[in-house]
Amino acid sequence: MQTPPLELAGIGDEAAPDLDGQLAAVGELGWNRLELRTIDGVPVARLGERAFLRAAARLRAARVEVVAVASKIGDWSRPATGDFALDLAELDVLARRCPALGTRLVRIMSFPSGGLAEPEWGRRVRDRLRELARRAEDAGLLLVHENCAGWAGDRADRMLDLVTGIGSPALRLLFDIGNGVAHGYPAAPMLREVVPYVAHVHVKDAVTGPGGEIVYVLPGEGRAGVAECLRLLAAHGYAGALSIEPHLRLRPHLGDPGRGDQAAFVRYGRALERLVGQVDGR
């Protein structure tokens, strides 16, 4: 059976802070898919209503599909000891806004510990994600948990615990191929364990520099094993999006003041296209 072609997309604020610049970057690549994280430095759920409606209309006019919204729910800035009401409120906003964007997928994480010991940390995370998944299911959304910050960020067994233990069709996994380099684990073995539950993919690649710092590079040029992960995904019939998150010049989600780098974003996209072509022609 032939695997359907993969959808290529990108997290737009890595190309430009403004939506026109983000659309220009995917347009230069000849793509019509975008993942939204921030617009003019503001997360999607925090945009004013007028600004959001303008953005949604601009996306429709450009005929660009939004493959996912990368939310702040449970991310590195929201520990398990923090106010859960922030996450519930953000999900409520996205439950109204995602239909206008034409997407169901919302990226989440699983809450840093905030100093809690593991048993209590895990209990709080499971309780919170159970409630988030219940609300997402009611709203017709699909939460995709990223292997990044949080209780289940770097362990396949905990990711599976969340997905199978909570047992909601509104909770699946987002696998970021490059996060393992930064967090100290090989990507492919983890992906092999969780791949049946993967509904969205981020593409990053990186190496460890001489001083131990993480240096992000073009896909296929680092230690993340991007090609091997793409082959694993293809072998399991993955037909979702591959969304590039280059990190080559700036990291907007960390408050980087840079103005984006459309040229680097396009160069990254071209490198992924070549890598996908090589994997497809194996």
N, C-alpha and C positions, 0 to 999 in steps of 0.2 A: 504494500500500500504506500502511495506517495504522500509525503508530508506536505500539507499546504504551505505556501510561501509565508515566511515570517513578516510581520508588520514592523517596519522600522520607524522609530520615533525618537524624540529627544526631550529632555527636561529643559524647557525653553530659556529659563533665566540664566543658564550657563552660557548662552549666546548673547543675550541682551537683557537689560532690566525691563525695558518697555515691550509691550505686546507686539507692536509693529516690527521691532527688531527681531523678536523671537519668530514671528511669522516669516520674515525675510530669510532667516537662517534655514528653516526647514524648506522654504520655497527654493532656495539656492540648491539644496540637495535633491530637489524634485520629490520631496516627501510631502504628505498631507496629513501628518499625525504629530501631535504635540502633547507632552505631559506638562501640566501646569503646577508650579510650586509657588512662585511669587510673580506679581506684576508691579513694576515700579517699586520693587523691594517690599511689597505688602503681600502676605499670604492670602490665598484665594478667599478663605473664610473671613478675613478681616477687611477686605475691600468694602468701601462704602457701596450702598445699593446702586447708586447711579453709575459708579465706576465699574461695578460688576456687570450691570446690564449693557454698558457700552462694550465691555470686553466680550461678552457672549455674542453680541450682535456682530462685532468685528470678526470673530472666529467663524460665525455662520457665513458672513459675506465672503470670507477667504476660502470657504469650503475645506476647512481644516478640522479634522476629528481630534477631539480630546480623548486620549487613551486612559488617562488617570489623573487624579488630583493628589499631589504629595502633601498630605496634611501634617500638622504638628502633633497629632494625637499620639500620646505615649512616647514622644521623641526624646532626644538627649536633654532637652531643656525642661522636661516635666517628670520629675521623679515620682516613684510610687508613694512617697510621703506627701506629695503635693495635692492641690485641690482638684479632685476628679471632675468637679463641675465645669472646669475649663474645657476638658475633653468632650464632655456631654454637650456643652453649648456649641463647640466647634462642629460636632457631628450633626447637630440639629440644623445649623446653617448650611452645611454641605448637603444634607438631605433635601433642602430646598433648591440648592444651586446646581447640583450635579445633573438633574434632569435638563436644565437649561443649557448645560454644556454637552449633553448627549453622552455622558459617561456614567458608569456604575462604580468604577474602581476608586477606592480611597486608600492611599498608603498610610499605614500606621506602624508604630513600634510597640515595644512592651516595657516601657518605663524603667529608667535607671533605679537603682536600689534606694537612693536617698539615705544610705547608711543602715538600712534594715538587714537583719540576718536572713539567710536564704529561705528558710521555711515561711516566714511571714511575707517576705518579698514575693515569693511564688504564689502564695495564697491571694495576696492583693491583686497581683497581675491577672490571675485566672478569674477572680471575681469581676475585675474591671472589664476585661475582654469579653466575658460572658454577657455583661450588660450592654456593652457596645455592639456586640454581634446581634443581640436581640433587637436593638433599635435599628441597626442597619438592615436586618431582615425585614422588619416592618416597613422600612423606607425603600426597599428594593435596591439597596446598595450592596457592594461586595468589598469588605475590608481585606486588604492584602498586607500581611505582616512582613516587614523587612528584616533581614538578618543584619541588624546594625545595633544601635543602642538598646539596652533593655535585658530583661530576664531571659528571654529566648533568643537574644541576638546572635550568639555565637555557638549555640548547641542544637544540633538536629533533634535530639531527644526531647528537648523542651518545646521546640517548634511543633513537633508531632503531638506532644502532650496538649498544647493549646488547640490545635486543629481537631484532633480526634476526641480529646477529652471534653471540649465544649460542644463539639458535634453540630455546629451550625453551618448551613450552606452559605451563610454570609461571611464566613471567615476562611480565608485561604492564605497562601504565602506569596510574597514578593522575594525573588532571589536576586541579590546584587552580587554579580560575579567577582567584583574587585574588592569587596569588603573584607574578605579573608586575609588579604595581605596586611591590611591595617590592624586586624583584630587577632592575627596569629593562628590561622587555620587554613588548610588547603581547601579550595572551593569545590573541586569536583567530587571528592568523597562525600561532602555534606550534601551537595546537590543530588547525588545518587540516592541518598536516603529519603529525601523529601520531595523529589521531582513529581510524584503523582499529585501533589497538592499545590504545585506552583502555577499561579494564574497570571503573573506579571514578572518581567525580568528587567533589571538595570545592568547596563554594560559599563564597567570601569576596568582599568588594568593599572598595575603599579609595580614598582620595585622598592626595595629597601636601600636607602642611600648609605654612604660610609658612616655617618653619625647615627644611623638607626632611623632617620626620618623617612617618611613615606613619600615617594616621588611618583606622581601619576604620569602615565605614558599612553601612547596610542594602543588600541586594542590589538592583542597579539604580540606586543613588544615587551610585556612584563611577565610577572610570576603568577598571575591569577589563573592561568590555564583557560583563557577565554575560548580557544578553539575546542578544547576537550569538553567544556561545558556546553558549547553550542551543539556538539555531536550528541551529547547525552540528551539534551532537550529534543533534538530532532528524532532520536531513537524512540523517545516516549511520546511522540506525536504532538509536542507543544506547538500551538498555533496562535499564541498571543503575540504581544509586542516585545521587541527588544528596544529599550529606551536608553539612549546614551546619556551618561552623566560624566563628562570628560574630566572635570577638576584640573585641567591643564594649567589654567592661568588664575582661576578664582573659584571660590566656594561660596556662592550666594547664601546658602542656608546657614552659614556661620557668620553672616553679617559682613562679608567681604565688600569693601567699598568700591571695587572695580566696576567698570562700565560694561562688562561683558566682553566676549571675544568671538565675534561671528566667524572670523577666518579659522580660528582653532576648532570651533564647533563643527564647521563644514569639513575641515581636514579629518576630524575624528569620525564623522559620519562616513566619509569616503573609505577610511580604513576599515570600518565595520562592514561596509558593502563588499569590499575585497575579501575579508575574512569569511563572511557568510557564503560568498561564491566559492571559495576554496573548500569549505566544509560540505556544501551541496554537491561539489564535484568529486568528492572523495572516492 
